[in-house]
Amino acid sequence: MTLSVAQIDRETDQLVAEWLTLPEVAARLDLSIGRAKQLLKDRKLLGVRRGGGGPQVPAVFLDGKDVMKGLPGTLSVLRDSGYDDIESLRWLFTPDDSLPGSPVDAIRAGRHTEVKRRAQALAF
């Protein structure tokens, strides 16, 4: 299976405050670059192309030396709801008045079950 990474649009790119390259992700998680790529292939992380070069990952997706708790499950639900990578990023980072900030902020605050329920509702 090859790594397929979408090219991000400018509007979605601006929703994310900080991006990390794959080598930076690998270093922060104390993994090889190959293992970091595998996290993208396995949909545990979401990476996109910004301009030229390799995939980049929103920095907020990492929590210390781990992937943010609740993120992989939410990404899976969004994929099952028919969202592609760019649509998933846009949904995760767009402010929602009924949450404290955006869905990614709510996941970071420990409300990942609620966010997954909302993501599931998108399919219906």
C-alpha positions, 0 to 999 in steps of 0.5 A: 500500500502506497502513501497517498496524501492530498494537496491542501487548499489555502483556506483549510491550510489557514485553519491549522496554526502549526504544521509538522513535517514527517521527520518532525512527527517521527522525532516527537513521537520517538519513532522511525520515519517509516513508522511515522508513515505507517501511522498515516497509512493506518489512518491514526494520523492525518497528513496533507501536502502543503505546497511542495515536499512531503506530508505535514501533520497538524502539531495539535494531533500530537500529545507529548510522545503520543497521538492525541487520544481520541483522534484515530477513532474520530478520523475513522468515523469521518472516513466512514461518513464519506469525508476525505482527508481535506474535508476531515481537516476542515471539519476538525478545525472549524469552530463550532458554537456548540463546542468549546472551540472546534472539534479538535479543541474538544478532543484535546479537552477529553471530549472525544466521545462526544466529537465521535458521536457528532462525526457519526451523525454526519453520515445520516 
